[in-house]
Amino acid sequence: MKVTCDTCRCDMKITSSYRYFCQECKNEIEMAHIQEMNAKYREENKKNIEWAKIRGDEIIIVE
């Protein structure tokens, strides 16, 4: 899954603490939140999220 920072539009990296982290603007979100959102999305759409944008604590699914 591609996870992008909505502020600076860079691809976020996974840290050793299981978070997605943007080195440019220091935006971060726990991987568990993305996994929860993906589980709900998979139940409704029968597929995984391919791309998500992170805006603060908000997860935006990109179709």
Number of C-alpha atoms within 10 A of each C-alpha: 10 12 25 23 25 19 14 12 13 15 16 23 17 16 13 7 8 12 17 23 22 24 14 12 11 9 18 20 20 15 15 12 14 18 13 11 16 19 16 13 15 13 10 10 10 10 11 16 21 12 13 21 20 23 15 12 11 12 18 15 15 12 7
